């Protein structure tokens, strides 16, 4: 990993993202590209004032990263809508990783679809790290996830190449379904039969995951299968909490994802609710 881009709006959320990016840059000897987007759909005097203030803040931040952390940091102010500005910067500078802060959570209802974060994750070709937790050190337990699709395999291979999961604990989670248990009359199935059916499905899922690992070649990961009892996003978040994972890795396109049109609903819902960091990775061919 040679270049990490951080999109900042100078909020506490963005400070969290910058701190995580700083830790990663020091770990990998990478440079940081720090960008801020000024909305240019405003009166010119306001745009100019915000641009000048942003330039000052970026220079101060770059100086701190240089003097305190020993990092090379390039800065840039972009005049555009926040979403378009970030997309253009990624396309032009081709970073290995884009780091952003968590989306704003609304009091009455979380809103994610249509936000700058969602639109950015949906369309950029590089991995996007959403920093939800306050960075206290390097990652200790990475929980990778898969639906066993080709897109997932490609995305996880991209993650392996980044090196973030190297020399730390890695779990590969596959949430499997047991369709017969979801039938209308399944409640009338004897308990022993239900348990036998679930054990059989779990055995098949474990074999499928072992086969996936054999072709994916993801390095030292511990396979884990879990029954989809409450919905895949909920199972991922619960498993991450139970396993004390501090980074969840997902593909932005699964079995039914439409490239560059929408992120998978599972990824979207995990990003919406996660309290730990989430790394969303597009397959290589989506770039």
JOQUIPE-V52717 format. One record per backbone hydrogen bond with DSSP energy under -1.0 kcal/mol. NH is the residue of the N-H (numbers start at 0). CO is the residue of the C=O. If there is no record, write none. Layout:
NH,CO
NH,CO
//
This chain:
3,30
4,96
5,32
6,98
7,34
14,10
15,11
16,12
17,13
18,14
19,15
20,16
21,17
22,18
23,19
24,20
25,21
26,22
27,23
28,24
29,24
30,1
31,71
32,3
33,73
34,5
35,75
37,77
41,39
46,42
47,43
48,44
49,45
50,46
51,47
52,48
53,49
54,50
55,51
56,52
57,53
58,54
59,55
60,56
61,57
62,58
63,59
64,60
65,61
66,62
67,63
70,64
73,31
75,33
77,35
79,37
84,80
85,81
86,82
87,83
88,84
89,85
90,86
91,87
92,88
93,89
95,2
96,2
97,126
98,4
99,128
114,111
118,114
119,115
120,116
121,117
122,118
123,119
127,279
128,97
129,277
130,99
141,168
142,246
143,170
144,248
145,172
152,148
153,149
154,150
155,151
156,152
157,153
158,154
159,155
160,156
161,157
162,158
165,162
167,164
168,139
170,141
171,221
172,143
173,223
175,225
180,177
181,178
185,182
187,184
188,185
193,189
194,190
195,191
196,192
197,193
198,194
199,195
200,196
201,197
202,198
203,199
204,200
205,201
206,202
207,203
208,204
209,205
210,206
211,207
212,208
213,209
214,210
215,211
216,212
220,218
221,169
223,171
225,173
227,175
228,226
234,230
235,231
236,232
237,233
238,234
239,235
240,236
241,237
242,238
244,239
245,140
246,140
247,276
248,142
249,278
251,280
260,257
261,257
263,251
267,263
268,264
269,265
270,266
271,267
272,268
273,269
277,129
278,247
279,127
280,249
285,282
286,283
//
